[in-house]
């Protein structure tokens, strides 16, 4: 029996730290991602298709993929373009880029960590001639 001056010290029945249970946030899913750049060699001002998949679904449907394209200048990678692609309901994303200069390019696709899923980054290269 509790009185106005007593305290209840027994913990309430709970699911402790079980993800998704009574206010415990659900565990973030581990992001999976693929990245493809085609063709691997392209003429200047001709399109390169940057595509990939992200999962698992539905957690990553609608997620933003940050795409950074860099041109190698000497020993450094210099930003050529930054864009964002969106993961569709089937888990796919796509972007087209036309390189303006000859050289080696590096494409970095990143998904930032959220409370729902983990971060993931992949890199691929292509050449413009």
Secondary structure, 3 states (H helix, E strand, C coil): CCCCCCCCCCCCCCCCCCCCCCCCCCCCECCEEEEEEECCEECCCCEEEEEEEEECCCCCCCCEEEEEEEEEECCEEEEEEEEEEECCCCCEEEEEEECCCCEEEEEEEEECCCCCECCEEEEEEEEEC
